[in-house]
């Protein structure tokens, strides 16, 4: 082959290679698709919201509202309306799995008897035979599961009665983390924690954000009962039924961001009323499940809002549910 021919072949090869590289560079990167499960179906993630509706008028403030339907609600994530995939009410709701977590730190010593009696009464009220289940845990410097989930009230009774001594610190956040992660993650029903405490966290490795995050990830609603006012009289200068200090405000935040509520009790009667309100609310909740339009597990905190479809209902009622969740992959039933 002549020099001219070799030069032509070389130039042709260079041009062909350059075109191939250019075409490759312009080719769009494939978008990852959701991984199929064992049946070949595409996995999607959904968010479950326990929703409480109460009266907002002065005469009937906080009275529970029943009889709502799926069409009464709209769900928004980061301001964008979402597709509702499931709805249930008090007649069709899944069973309740409730963990009663009781503070046994030193400051509770004088009122532990009252707390135990009220806890037992609550368990009797909230647990429907052959449907709901309750568990009982105590926390101080140690976290002790006294009774795993059961519907056998005699076992729960014995577990509560066995609580005698108190510990030296208060590991409240760790108790929430451990119970949510180990006990509530895979139960086939609504997940609830009821905290009975009178003190700030003094001993946990976890912090407030950790506790809120694990509760939201496991779709757990937290109710708090603050017994800080005591049963022998309220804290001087402070009325029972209101937040007392920074610790109580933290408890309020913990409950609000998971869709629950906190009660501040000053005597045995107030404690029993608080338990009854929680039990009644769990009976009257609505469960709304939706499929986020954004199916990416991007780790972002996404804001959640439930509104009424009818604006006239907004004037009469108020709705409460969890306020956000973090979009990370987690294993839940």
N, C-alpha and C positions, 0 to 999 in steps of 0.2 A: 504494500500500500504506500502511495506517495505521501510526502510530508503534509501536502494540502489535505489529503484524505484523512490522515490521522488527526489533524487539527479540527476538521469538521466533526469527526466522531466525538472528540473530547468536548467540544462546545455543546453538541447535542446532549451528551451525558449530563453536563453541568446544568443545562436548562431544564432537563427532565427532573433531576434531583431537586432543584430549586422550586419547581412547580409543586412537587410532591410535598416538600416541607411546608410550603405556603398553604396548601390545601389542608394539611394536617393541623396547622396553627389556627386556621379559621373554623375548624370543625368544633361545634359546641360540645362542652363537657356533658356527658350523660347525667341526668338528674336521678339521684338514688330513689328507688321506689320502696314503699313499705315492705317489710319482710313477710312472706306468707307464713302462716302457721302450719301445723302438722296436717291439717285437712286441705291445705292449698288455698284457703281463703286469705284475703289480705287483712292484716291486723290494723285496727284503728283504735285510737284511745278515746275514751269518753270521760266526762266529769260528772260526778253525782253530787247533787245539792240537796241536803235536807233543808226545807223551807218552812218557816213559821210565819203565820199571818195573825196579827193582832189588831184590835180596835185602836184608833188614834183619837177618837173623840174624848172629850174631858169626862163625860159621864161613864163611859165604858173603857177607859184607857187600859190597855194591855190585856183585855179579855181576848181569848183565843177565838179565831174565826174558822169555822168549818164549812164544808159544802162547796169549796172552790173546785174548778175543773181545769183540765189542761189548757183550755182556750183562754183562761183568765190570766195566764202568765206569758211574759216574754223574757228571754234570757239574752244577755249581752256579755261579750268578752272583749275587753279593751274597746268598748263602745260599738262593737259590731254585733248585730243580731245573729244568734246561733240556731242551729237545728236541734229541736227537742226530740229525743229518741225514746224517752220513757217517762211515764208519769204514774204516780200512785198516791192514794189518800189513806185515811185512817182505816178504811175497810180492806184495802189491798196492799198496805205497806209490808215490806219484808220484816222479819223478826229483828228485835233489838238485842245487841250485845253490849252490855254496859259494865264498865269497870268502875267500882267505887274505890277511890284512892284516898286514904285517910292519913293525915299528918299526925305523927306520934313523936314530934320533937319535944324538948323539955317544957316549952310554954303551954303545951296542951294538957299537961298533967291534971290540972284542976277541972277540966271540962271533958275529959276523954269518955267518961261514963255517959254523958248526954249525947256526945257525938256517936257513940256506939249504938245507943238505943234508937236514935234518929236514923242511922244508916240501915239498921235492920228493918225499921218500918218502911223506909224507902224501897228497899229490895223487895219486900212483900208486895208493895203497891205496883212497882214497875214491871215485875217479872210475871208474865202470863204463862201458865202451865203448858208445857209441851210446845211452846213457841219461842219465848224470849229466854235469854240466859244472862246471868250476872257473875262477876268475879270480884274478889276483894283483895286489895293490896294495901300495905302500910309503908310509909316512908319516913325516915329520919336521917341518920348518917348511913343507914342501910336501907335497901329496898327489898321488901319481903312479900312475895305472892302467897297470901294466906289460903286462898281458895281459887282454883282455876274456874273457867266458865262452867256453870251448871244451872239447871232449873230446879235442883233439889234444895229447898229452902232450909232444911235441917242442917245440911252441910255448911251453908253460908252462915247460919246462926252460930254454929260452933266455932267457925273461923273468926267471927267478930268477937265472940265471948272470950276467946283465948288471948285477946290483946290485953296485956296488963302493964308492961313496962314501957317507958319512953326512951328514945335515944338522945344523942348529943347535938345533932345538927338537923338541917332541913334540906334534903336533896329533891326539891319539887320538880325542877326541869328534867333531871335524870329519870325520875319516876314516870313522867309523861312520855319521855323518849322510849324507855324500856317497855312500858306497857303497850304503847302504840305499835312499836316495831315488832315486838315478839308475840303479842297476844291479839292485836286487832287487825293486823295486816291482811290475814287470810280468812277471817270469819265471814260466813255467807249471810250478811245482814247489815243493818245500820250500826255504826260504830260510835259509841258514846263513852266519854269519861266524865265522872263527877268527882271533883276535887273538894275535899273538906280540909281546910287549912286556916291557920291563924297567923302565919309568919311569912317573911320573905325568904327566898332561897339563899342558903348560906353555904352550900356544900357541893353543888353540882359541877360536873365537868361541862355539861351542856349549858347553853344560855337561853334567853327568851326566844330569840329567832330560831334556834334549833328546835325548841319545843313546838313553836307555831308551825315550822316547816314540816316536821314529821307528822303532826296532826293533820295538816292539809294534804300531805302526800298519801296518807292512809285513809283520807276522807272521814276523819274523826271529829265529832263535835264535842267541845269541852264546856261543861258547866262548872262554875266555881261557887263554893259556899265559904265565905270568909267569916270565921268565928272570932275575929280579933277583938270585938267588943266584949267578949266574955259572956258568961251567964249569971254573973253576980253583980251586974251593973255595967254601964257603958264606959268607954274611955272618957275621962273628964274633958268637958268642953266639946265633945263630938256626939252627934246624934246617931243612934243605931239606924241601919238601913242605908248608909251612905259610905262612900269611899273614905278611908281614914288617912292614908299616906301613900307614898310612892309604891309600896308593895301591893296595896289594894288596886292602884291604878294599873299596875302591871298585870294583875289578875284580870282586870276588866279588858285589857287589850288582848290577852291570851284567849279569852272567851269570845270576844267580838270577832276576831279575825278567823275563828274556826266555826262561827255561826251559832255559838251558844250565848250564855248570859251568866252574869255573876250576881249573887245575892249576899247582902251584908246582914248578918243576924246578930241580935243583941240578947236573945233569951231562947229558951227551949221552944216556946210557941212559934217564934219567928223561924227557927231552924226547921221545924216540922212543916211550916207553911212553904218554905223554900223547896223542900223535897217534894211536896205535893205539886207545886207549880211546875217543877221539872218533869215529874211523872205525867202530868196532864199535857204538857207540851209535846212530849215524845209520842203520846197517843194521837195528837192532833196535827202532826207534821205532814207536809206534802213532800214527796221525793220527786225531784226533777233531774233527769239525766240528759246531757246534751253532748253532741259530737263537735268539738272545736273545728272550725273551718280551717285553721292552721294546724295541721297534723304533725308538725315538726317538733321533735323533742329538743328544743333550743335552749332549755335551762332558764328562760325568761320568767319573771314573775308576771302573771297575767291577771288583770283586774276582772272581777266577776260582779255582775249586777242583775238582779231579778226585778222586773217591773210588772205592773198591772197593764193588761191590754186595754182596759177601760179606764179612762182618766178620772171618772167619777169615783172609782174605787180608791184611787190614790188619795183622795180627800178624806176618806173614811177609815182606811186601813193602812197599816205599815207592814213591810215584809222584812224578814231577817234571815240571812244565810251567810255562808262564809264569803269573805270579801276578795279573796285572791287564791291563786295556787301557782306552784312553780312547775313548768313543763319539763319534767325529767322522767325518764323511763323508770317505772317501778312495777313490782309484781304484786297485783291485787286480785282478789277473787271478784 
